[in-house]
Amino acid sequence: MIDLAQYRRFFAEEIEAVAKLRTPGLVDAIASVPRERFLPPGPWTVLADSDWMVGASSRITRTTEDGDPRRVYHNIVVAIDPARQLFNGQPSTLTAWIDALGLTPGARVLHVGCALGYYTAVLAQAVGPSGRVVAYEVDEALAAEARQNLAFMSWVDVRHDDASRPCDEIFDAILINAGVTHPLDVWLDALAPGGRIIVPLTGMMPAMGSNLGKGLVWLLTRRDRDFAARVLSMVAIYSALGVRDESLNAVLGNAMMGGPGQWQAVTRLRRDAHEPAASCWFHANTCCLSMG
């Protein structure tokens, strides 16, 4: 008889080792969420690191042998809609972002780009029933499925929207799970003092033939007058719909061409009005990632 609980526990501990997770309770949260519940029925279309061809403009997918749930308890990307090339993100990547948020029981979390809700469920388990998770999904069909998938968690609220409108709540942590050109004011305004936001800033990749973008994942922490900022990693991720300013693609591209010596020197995100200066790594209309 298949003991999925043991598989989930091994999976969670493997992700803990690979992603170097440190947040108390996060490994237990991963071990408690049934990944297959947030996927279409198997067999599944999957991607591993080895399925990327060097220099290729596309990824090589493969299909699992069957629909045995054990197939998805690996550090692989699983398709939620193969026809549209939509995938459930790589566990070691997404959980490392969640780890950086430093979630605690009772925390309030905003998740933008929840897809079918798997990582929303991990967030919800991490904060527990005394916490709150508001999840946005711009795709109406995915939002409807996510709402159904997460119905057993009463402290999760799934909304069909692009999350660009002012929010009537304050959050301790925000996870933006799609590529954007800049953090929206409404997200920054909704962050509590000392709160953290994960935001991937990406430029489009037309050569990939999809909605993928490439860029850097930033961790921003709210302070009295600005936000502390640091890079977590590079990323290739689907671009958010409806909230990007495509005029910033070239600005981001030029900034990233400066290399890690520059982007790792960035220490804060400013929101005050000022003229571009040598210390401005990425200067946009509403915010600036600054090296000083």
Rosetta blueprint (number, residue, H / E / L):
1 M L
2 I L
3 D L
4 L H
5 A H
6 Q H
7 Y H
8 R H
9 R H
10 F H
11 F H
12 A H
13 E H
14 E H
15 I H
16 E H
17 A H
18 V H
19 A H
20 K L
21 L L
22 R L
23 T L
24 P L
25 G L
26 L H
27 V H
28 D H
29 A H
30 I H
31 A H
32 S H
33 V L
34 P L
35 R H
36 E H
37 R H
38 F H
39 L L
40 P L
41 P L
42 G L
43 P L
44 W L
45 T E
46 V E
47 L E
48 A L
49 D H
50 S H
51 D H
52 W E
53 M L
54 V L
55 G L
56 A L
57 S L
58 S L
59 R E
60 I L
61 T L
62 R E
63 T E
64 T L
65 E L
66 D L
67 G L
68 D L
69 P H
70 R H
71 R H
72 V H
73 Y L
74 H L
75 N L
76 I L
77 V E
78 V E
79 A E
80 I E
81 D E
82 P H
83 A H
84 R H
85 Q L
86 L E
87 F E
88 N E
89 G L
90 Q L
91 P H
92 S H
93 T H
94 L H
95 T H
96 A H
97 W H
98 I H
99 D H
100 A H
101 L H
102 G L
103 L L
104 T L
105 P L
106 G L
107 A L
108 R E
109 V E
110 L E
111 H E
112 V E
113 G L
114 C L
115 A L
116 L L
117 G L
118 Y H
119 Y H
120 T H
121 A H
122 V H
123 L H
124 A H
125 Q H
126 A H
127 V H
128 G L
129 P L
130 S L
131 G L
132 R E
133 V E
134 V E
135 A E
136 Y E
137 E E
138 V L
139 D L
140 E H
141 A H
142 L H
143 A H
144 A H
145 E H
146 A H
147 R H
148 Q H
149 N H
150 L L
151 A L
152 F L
153 M L
154 S L
155 W L
156 V E
157 D E
158 V E
159 R E
160 H E
161 D L
162 D L
163 A L
164 S L
165 R L
166 P L
167 C L
168 D L
169 E L
170 I L
171 F E
172 D E
173 A E
174 I E
175 L E
176 I E
177 N L
178 A L
179 G E
180 V E
181 T L
182 H L
183 P L
184 L L
185 D H
186 V H
187 W H
188 L H
189 D H
190 A L
191 L E
192 A E
193 P E
194 G E
195 G E
196 R E
197 I E
198 I E
199 V E
200 P E
201 L E
202 T E
203 G E
204 M E
205 M L
206 P H
207 A H
208 M H
209 G L
210 S L
211 N L
212 L E
213 G E
214 K E
215 G E
216 L E
217 V E
218 W E
219 L E
220 L E
221 T E
222 R E
223 R L
224 D L
225 R L
226 D L
227 F E
228 A E
229 A E
230 R E
231 V E
232 L E
233 S E
234 M E
235 V E
236 A E
237 I E
238 Y E
239 S E
240 A L
241 L L
242 G L
243 V L
244 R L
245 D L
246 E H
247 S H
248 L H
249 N H
250 A H
251 V H
252 L H
253 G H
254 N H
255 A H
256 M H
257 M L
258 G L
259 G L
260 P H
261 G H
262 Q H
263 W H
264 Q L
265 A L
266 V L
267 T L
268 R E
269 L E
270 R E
271 R L
272 D L
273 A L
274 H L
275 E L
276 P L
277 A L
278 A L
279 S L
280 C E
281 W E
282 F E
283 H E
284 A L
285 N L
286 T L
287 C L
288 C E
289 L E
290 S E
291 M L
292 G L
